[in-house]
Amino acid sequence: MRSPVLLPALAAAGVLALAACGTSVPVVRTAAAPAGFALPRPTGPHQAIGTTELHLVDRGRPDPWVPGRTRELMASVWYPAAAPSGRTAPYLRPGVARTLAQADALGVFKAGTVDWAGARAHAAETAPADVRRGARPVVLYSPGFGVPRALGTTVAEELVSRGYVVVTMDHTYETAPVEFPGGRVEVQRLPEQGPARLRTALDTRVRDTRFVLDRLADLRRGRNPDAGDRRLPRGLGRLLDLSRVGMVGHSAGGIQAAETMRVDRRLDAGVDMDGTLQYADGDLVQVARTGLDRPFLLMGAATGGTPQTHLTSPSWGSFWKRSTGWKRDLNAPAAGHYSYTDVQAVLPALDERLDIPERDRAALIGTVDPQRMTASTRAYVTAFFDRTLRGRHRPVLDRPSPRHPDFRFIG
């Protein structure tokens, strides 16, 4: 049974450990040497991608999870770069990779079986921005509960290759783990599970999102929002068109996108990837009670055996009924909850080395064709933002496509 906001994100000693459907997923046997993996390349015309990190401190805002701390975040900006670079950024920051390597991760990888530190993104760190075509639409990305922002890299890089700037964010002390400048690593620090924790988490995520939007406005004005005043890529602020901003999120990140849109009109469009819009049965998130008047895309899977659609999920149904903006409900019934993350690409690649039991693999990413699922997710998300932020009609959003046979049009 699907948990209220997301599938369980279990943090053993603050380390990412995901299990599907509330079941216990055994770890696989240790490989002789750590198994490596590569993310799928972005497919858009702009292959030169840059990335940089921002350390953001919300002065005067107490952290909701750790008394006595000021709220601070880490975010990554992904953007079209002026020229290709030979050296790409690590997929995970060194401290995050080291922490994951020392513990069981994703519910199926025993400590030491995966070369997390060796994985690379396709973006060059701090490369000069490509300002020749002016400012670009901005898309924010937020991951699921307890999950690092890095698991949205495949979607982020695809959007950048199609002409967007993407900002991915972690949520400190909920995300497990987060690395700050100087190598400081903060692990997950949460109270016992319950409705109060979920409410605090969503409220915190919404406030984090609005704070990030404020800091992006500073960046656009030519200021450096980084708490350490670290040097930023040349031209980065000039790339931000903050009159066209969307948000996409997985699981709790999708709920966050919808709820932030309810309270902040700076967001013009949003995507919820399989995030249930309720705290518990009958206890709906406020946006599910009010709906939205701006474009929104629901993308569901069939985690636990039941496809999540506005016809099957009471929270999605309430949201759908009350939303007056353009909307679409897509469902991939053979996909799993983490099919909408990099796990869809990473897990099959590692399976070739680690021989993961079929049941455990299906619990995370279903039985959908991995490459096709990744391509379809990228296509629909890009088409949605092309339509809503650029005014470009994309027929793929009008009707089912033979190029994307895993998706059903629910509404």
N, C-alpha and C positions, 0 to 999 in steps of 0.2 A: 504494500500500500504506500502511495506517495506521501511523504511527510508534508506538513502544512506549507512551507515555503520552498523547500528544496529537498533533494535526497540527502541523507545524512552525510555531513562532512566531518569526519572524525579526526581530531588532531591529537595524536599521541605525542606527548611532550612538545606540543606546538608544531608538529610536523604534519604536512599534508598527508592524509590517509583517507581516501574516499571509498565508500561502500555503497552499492546500489540496492534500492528497495528495502533497506533496513536489514539486509541479510549479512551474515558474516562471510567474507570472501577470503579464502585461504591464500597465502602467498605462495608464489612458485618457487621452485628449487633454485639455489644459487648457481649462476653460470660460472664457468671457469674464469672468464674475464668479463668486465662490465660491457653490456651491449649498448651500441650507439644507435642513433637515429637521426634522420634529417627531415625537416619540415618541407611540405610541398612548396614549390616556387610560386610566387604570385603570377597571375596570367595577364595582367593589364599591360598597356603600351608603355607605361613609365616604369622601367625596371630599376632605375637608380633611386634607392630609398635610403633615407637617413633616419636616425633615431637619437634621442637624447633624454636624459632623466631630469626630473625636477623634484627637489626636496621642498615641500610646502609646509609651512607652519602657520596654523590658524591662531594668531595671537589673541589671548583673552578667552579662548574657548577651551574649557576643561575637557579632557578625554573622558568619554563615558565609561570606559572599561577599566582604566587604571587611575585611581585617585592620585591627585598631585601632579599629573602629567598634563601638558598642553597638547592639544590635538595636532598631530603631524601626519603627513601622508607622503607616499612616493608615487609619482606618476611618470609615464613615458610618453613622449611626443614622437609620433611617426609621421614622416613628411616626405614629399618629393624632393630628392636631392639634385644638386646641379650637375653632378657627374658620378659615374660608378666609382666604387672604391674596392680595393682588393681585400681589405680586412673588415669582416662583418662583426657585428655585436654578438656577444654570447646570448644564448637563449635564456639562461638564468644568470642572475648575478652570482659571483663566486660564493658568497656566504649562503645564499639560498640553495645553490647546487650542492654545496658541502653538507648542509643540514639534511637535505633530502637523501643524499647518498648514505647517510649514517642511520637511516631508519626506513621502515616499510612505507612505501608511497603508492598512492592510487589504489590501495587495497590489494594489489596483485604483485607488486615488485618488492622482493625482499631486499634489505640493506645490502648495498654493494653490487647489485645485479645490473644497474643501469648507469651509463656514463652521462650523467646529467651535465657535468661541467664541460663536456666536449661538444655539446649540441650548439649550433649557431643559428641565428636569425639570418635573413637576407639583407638586412639594413646595416649601413655603415654608421658607426658612432660619430656624432657631432659633425657630420658632413655638411658643407654649406647648402643652404636651402635653394631650390630652384624658384626664383621669383619672376621668371620671364613671362609667365602667363597670369601674373597677379595673384590675388588672394584666393584661397580654396575653401570650399565648405568644410566644416569641422564636424567630426563624429566622435563622441565619447564612448568608451567601452568599459563595462564593469563586469567582473567575473562572478561566479557563484559563491555561496557562503563558504568561507574558509579557504578559497582557492586563489592562488597567485594570479595577478594580471597577465602573466606570461602565457597562460592557456588561451588567450585570445589573439595570439600573434598571427595565426593563419588568416583570420578575418581582417585584422588590422593591416597587414601587409598587402592583402588583396585590394582593400579600399584605397590605400595610398597609390598603388599601381594604376588605379583608375582615376586619380586626381584629387583625392581627399587628404586632409590632415586628420590623423586619428590620435586621440589621447586616451591611454589606458591607465587605470588607477587601482591601487591596492587600498585596503581598509584595515589600518593598523590594529593589531591585537585581536582582530577577527581573522584576517588573512594569516595563513601559516606557511612559511614565515615571510617577513619583510626585511630587506636589507637597506640600511641607510648609509650615507656617505661616511667613509672611514672604516667600513666593514662592520658596523654595528648591526646585529641581527635581532629583531624583535619577534618573539613567538606569539602564538595565540594565547590570550588570557580572557576567558569567558566564564560567566557563572553557569550554574546548572541549566540544562535545557528547559524551556518552557515558554509560554506566550509572552511573558515580560521580556525575555531575552530577544525574541524575534522582533518585538516592537522596537526595542532599543536599537537593534541592528539595522532595521529599515530606516528609522529616524536618523541614525548616524550616517548611513549611506546617502540619504537625501541631502543632508547638510554637507557631507563631503563633496557631493556633486556640485552643489551651488557654490561652494568655496573654490573648487577647481575652475568653474566658470568665471568667478571673480578674478582669479589669478591669470587666466588666459586673457581677460580684458586688459590687465596690467601689461602683459607681454605684448599685446597688440599696440598699446600706447608707447612702446619702446622701453618699458621698465623690465628689470630682471626679477621675476618672482621667486627665484631660487633662494632658499634661506641662507645658503652659504655664498651667494653671489658668484656661483661658478659660471665660467664662461659658456655662453650658449652659441649654437650654430649661427653663422652669419645669415641674416635675412629671415630668421625664423618667425619673428613677430609679424612681419609683413605678409606672411602666407595665410594668416588667420582671418577668415571672413566670418565674423561672429554674428552676422545677420542671417546666416544659414547654418544652423546647428542641429544635429540629430544625436540620438543615443541608442546604442544597442547593448543588451546585456544578456548573460546566460543565467538561468535559474533566479537566484536572489537578485542578480544584476538586472534581469529583465523586469522584475517587480519594481526595482529601484528606478528604472527608466520611466515606467508608467507613473509612479507616484511622484517623481520629480517633475514630470510634465504637468501634473495636476497643480503644483504649487509654484512653478517657475516657467513663465512664458518665453524665456530665452530658448527653450527647447522646442523645435518646430516639428519634430517627428521622432518616433521611437519604435524599437523592436524588442519584443520579449521572447527569448528562446527558452521555452519550456519552464517558465517560472509560474507557479500557482499563486494566484492573487488573493491569498488568505493566510491568516495566522493559524487557524484551526477550523474544523468543520463548522460552518455557519458564522464564523468570525472573519469577515472580509476586510481586506485592506481598503482604505477609504476610496482609492481610485476605482475600485471595482463597484463601489456604490454610486459613484458619480459619473463614470465614464470620462471620455476626453472629446474635445472638439477639434483636435488636430490629428493628422494621419498616424496610424499605428498598425504594426504588423505583428501578428501572433504566429509563432512557429513551434509546434508541438511535436512530441515523440509519443511512444507507447510504453513508457517505463512502467513496470508492474503489470503489463498486459493490457491496460486500457489506454487507448489514444487520448491525449489531452487536447480537447477542442472546446469551442464555445457551446457545443451541443452535449458534451459529456461532463465538463467541469463547471460546477455552479458558479465559481468565482469568475471564470472566463465568460460564462453566459451572462452574468450580471453586467460585467464590463462591456461586453458586445452590445447588449440591449440598450445601454445608456450612452454609448459613444456615438457622436454625430459626425465626426470627421471621417475621411476616407479610411477604410480598414480592410484587412484581408486576414484570413485564418487558414494557415497551411499546416498539414500534418504529415509526418513521415512515420507510418505505423511500424516499419521494421527497424527504426532507429531506437537508440537508447538515450538516456538523459545527457550523457557526455558526448554524444555524437555532434553536438553543437559547440564543441571545444576542440583544442588541438589533440585531445585524447583520441579522437576519431582517426587521426593520421599517425600518431605516435604508437598507440597500442598495437595495431597490426604489424607495424615494422618491427617492434620489439618481440612480438610473438614468434617471429621467424627464428629468433635466437633462444627465447626463453620457454617456448612451448607452453603457453598459457592454456589452462583448461577451457574448453569451449563455453561451458556454462558461465565461467567468470568473465570471459571476454564479452559474452552477450549481455551480461548484467550491466555492463558499463556502456557499450556502444551498439547493442542490438545485433542484428544479423544483416544490416544493410551493407551494400557494397561500399567499402571505405573511400575509394577515390571518387566514386560518383556522388557520395553524400557530401564530401568536402566541396566538390565542384558546384553542386546544387545550392548548398548553403551560401557559398560566395556569390553565386549568380543572383539569388533572390534578395539577399541583403543589399548588394550593389544596385540592383534594379530599383529597389524600394527607395534608397536615398537619391538615386538619379531622378526618380519621379518627384520626390517630395522636396528636395533641396536644390535641384537644378531645373525642374520643370520639363524633364525629358521623358516622354512616354516610352515605357518598356513593355512590349506585348507579353513578355514572360509572366507578368503579373495579372494578365487578363484571363488566362485559362490554363488548364494542364498542358504540359509540354512533353513530347516524347524524349526530349533530352534530359528530363528530370523525372523519370518514371516512379521514383520512390516517394514523391510528394503528392498528396491529395489536396484538392481545393475544397475546403469545408464551407467557406463563405467569403 
